[in-house]
Amino acid sequence: MNNNKVINGFTTAWKGLTLTLGHLFASNAKRKVIPASDNNYFKQLEGTNTIQYPKQSLPVPEVGRYQLDVEIDDCIVCDLCAKICPVDCITIDSIKATEVIGQTSDGSKKMLYAAKFDIDMAKCMYCGLCTIVCPTECIIMTNQYDRTVFELKDLNYEFSDMTPEDAAEKRALLEKQQAEKQAAKLAAMQKKEAGQ
Amino acid sequence: MNICLTYFAIGIGLFAFSALFALFGVYAERKVAAFIQDRLGPTETGKFGMLQTLADGLKLIQKELIIPAAADKILFMMAPAIIFIAVYMGFAAMPWAPGVVPTSLNLGLYYIFAIVAIETLGILMAGWGSNNKYSILGSMRSVAQIISYEIPAGFALISVIMISQSLNMQTIATQQGILSVEGTKFLGFWNVSKIGGVFAWNIFRAPHLIIAFVIYFIASLAESNRAPFDIPEAESELVAGFHTEYTGWRFAFVFFAEYSMMFLVSMISVVLFLGAWNTPLPNIGSVQLATWTTGITWGIIWVLVKSLLLVGAQMWIRWTLPRLRVDQLMNLCWKVLTPLAFLCMLVSGIWRVFLM
């Protein structure tokens, strides 16, 4: 009984040793990097498994779902992405324009300025909901996944192309227009009252 | 004066050898581990990462030497030195080639066995001096393990000594080849005094010594605290065991000692069982392979090659087998290895009386 256990111990240890010996003398060449879509991807069981990362990297599909990117010229500042974001990582500050300020590439009218369009990638959970709700498809996920920063604030991506001065100017214009409208409204009301 | 200088030269030479071996050993260990696990190991520092351990050593030298506030300072500071010196002194009696041995002691093997056992004291000092529960647990385990395993190891060695009738390592080495004066017999019946080679090695002079060799090899793994007997260090349980609190070069010395110990125990196995510096190639008729490959240079080469192969086997085992539990460890020692070692000793006696 005890004897059998001892012999069993030695034979199983030997089995393990032959297994590791096989791996020791298997190919020690660097792993060939092929994309996961390749037919042989799951057949690479022999040889080195690790990817020497900064020097080699696994190809990712062009339509990867990693870092967010915003094409701000196509944005109509509808705020839908900020509303659907489960972790509230998108902050948008909009200013109404005094007139139609342009068209997006799919023909939607732009009526708002984006004074601020920040995405905090440190909070983002890569669910992709914002890209689904976006009516003009201006917010997309890219194939960029490698991002290392030294300051946490560098993970806050700012997509707005307006300077604070620009924004102040547009705000002033809006206020002026609103004041004019108010004045016109007031004048009309007074006229109406006077007319009665 | 000259003799004094020679002693210093030998001492420095052996130190340089163990330091170089530690550098090489750590690198080899990391590469072997990596290849076994289908990784590449160090690749960045130097060609194939060969300067990695040198860089690690430089880093360790520059590190601050921290002594825990509650530690026993004297024990704590002395321990790494004792651990290393105990192993390093063991090299003093090891034969390297015909006529090349630092000290040709009549009590060679006894001395080595005794001085290496002092390492246990250093480990206990390190564990106790650190005043840390993980350290003391690790060192207690280490002491229990080393002292237990010295029994099968000792009896395995005694069964060799009964065959060779000498404790002098150089005499034991000489007996296993063509330079033997009293003649050797393969398996007790075939006189191979002139043929030599692998047939004259102790494991073939008396085949039960193969079992003694395996026993000694297993016990030596335990004595150098290596996996699967690394419970004194057991990272997953004890942080780093007895050397948890060590930093800088003190830690480096503990490491040095581990790698020197690996080489020392391999070399002891080589000298006692695998023909020491004798060539594995036999004389075949007029093709005098054994005569051609015996000599000082060849001797050093053979000792190094055989020892490094055993060190390689130690590494191979470390990266294959999981760690034994304390009770399994003691089971193996007392219920399997010790009775087998006794049996080997008994067979040695019979062999000596009736077949030699």
Contacts between the chains, C-beta under 8 A, distances in Angstrom:
chain1	res1	chain2	res2	distance
A	2	B	335	7.0
A	6	B	336	5.4
A	13	B	320	7.7
A	13	B	321	5.9
A	16	B	320	4.9
A	16	B	321	6.3
A	17	B	316	6.6
A	17	B	317	6.9
A	17	B	320	5.2
A	17	B	321	7.8
A	19	B	320	7.5
A	20	B	36	4.7
A	20	B	316	6.5
A	20	B	319	6.2
A	20	B	320	4.3
A	21	B	316	6.7
A	23	B	35	6.9
A	23	B	36	5.2
A	23	B	37	7.4
A	23	B	38	6.0
A	24	B	32	6.7
A	24	B	35	5.0
A	24	B	36	5.1
A	24	B	316	7.0
A	25	B	35	8.0
A	26	B	35	7.8
A	26	B	38	7.3
A	28	B	35	5.6
A	28	B	40	7.1
A	30	B	40	7.0
A	47	B	38	6.9
A	48	B	38	5.7
A	48	B	39	6.8
A	48	B	40	5.7
A	49	B	38	4.3
A	49	B	39	6.9
A	50	B	38	7.5
A	50	B	39	5.0
A	50	B	40	6.2
A	52	B	40	7.1
A	52	B	43	7.0
